[in-house]
Amino acid sequence: MRRSVLVWLLTAILLAAGCSVTTAGTPTPGGSSGQPETSTPTKPSVPSTSANPSPLADIGPCDLMPASAATALGFEDAKGEEEKIGRARSCSWKIRGATLRENVNLGVAIFDTLGIADIVAKGQVETLPPIGKHDAVRFTGIADNCVFTLGVTKSVRVDIVATGSLFEKSCDVASRAAKLVEPELP
């Protein structure tokens, strides 16, 4: 069950990243010569990490949540589970509530090539006062989860995603986690 919850949470993180790359050009029909046309496939334009290195390139997502923070939030296990999903490098934990309904799954996702402007949300993206020295926004993710995002640069962000049956409790956990993650960011 833990694996399925992790997959669901990380899928929600990936969906929150959205599709922000477009390919320029005009589609045209194939030629009429009867010969198959050949073309060289192109990859989406993504900033090169060597030309535009992420300040978080050498930091793992689980490293952004110190053990003391994990204890303060009530994690079931202070060591998170790290995984790469799409463009996100993420880490997830489970927080046991007093009842099953109060359980919360928390994820921290590093997007090395997507900034706050690249967010795809279900509804409005609410601009918050900065958390520490980082720009912050809050939104509801595609999977009805509560997401706090910290901007590291214009093209790098960290999402703190909380998912649970009680949305307000999830947002409280995500807010507290964002304040604990922020001092770990450059």
Helices and strands as residue ranges (DSSP letters): H 2-17, G 61-64, H 67-73, E 81-85, E 88-95, G 100-102, E 104-111, G 116-118, E 126-131, E 134-140, E 146-153, E 156-164, H 167-181, G 182-184
